[in-house]
Amino acid sequence: MFQDYAQDLDLGDAGLQELVEYFLILAGRITGRYLDRDWFATPRVLYRVPRDAWPR
């Protein structure tokens, strides 16, 4: 699960800029590489998560 990659990220009182940074860090950890220009330029499949996928 992705929680293993986010254990040291404190999402509690993060503002928008910090949240974006944390999610980019998380994406880099999950994909196993730095988010550089090539990473952003590589085409990928877009997976949409349904709005009701997790309980509120």
C-alpha positions in Angstrom: 0.0 0.0 0.0 1.1 3.6 -0.5 1.1 4.3 3.2 4.4 2.5 3.5 5.9 5.2 1.2 4.3 8.1 3.2 5.3 7.1 6.8 7.6 10.1 7.4 5.4 12.7 5.5 3.4 14.9 8.0 0.2 15.7 6.1 -1.6 17.0 9.2 -1.5 20.8 8.9 0.2 21.1 5.5 -0.8 24.0 3.2 -1.5 23.5 -0.5 2.2 24.0 -1.5 3.4 21.5 1.0 0.7 19.0 0.0 1.7 19.2 -3.6 5.3 18.7 -2.6 4.4 15.7 -0.5 2.4 14.1 -3.3 5.3 14.6 -5.8 7.6 13.0 -3.2 5.2 10.1 -2.9 4.9 9.7 -6.6 8.7 9.6 -6.9 9.0 7.0 -4.1 6.3 4.8 -5.7 7.8 4.9 -9.2 11.4 4.5 -7.8 12.9 7.5 -9.6 13.4 11.2 -9.3 10.8 13.5 -10.8 12.9 15.2 -13.4 12.0 16.6 -16.8 12.1 13.1 -18.4 9.7 11.8 -15.8 7.1 14.5 -16.5 7.6 14.1 -20.3 7.0 10.3 -20.3 3.5 9.4 -21.5 1.6 7.2 -19.0 -1.8 5.7 -18.6 -4.2 7.9 -16.6 -6.0 5.9 -13.9 -9.0 7.6 -12.4 -10.0 6.7 -8.8 -13.8 6.9 -8.3 -14.9 9.6 -5.9 -16.5 7.0 -3.6 -13.5 4.7 -3.5 -12.8 5.4 0.1 -15.2 6.1 3.0 -15.3 9.6 4.4 
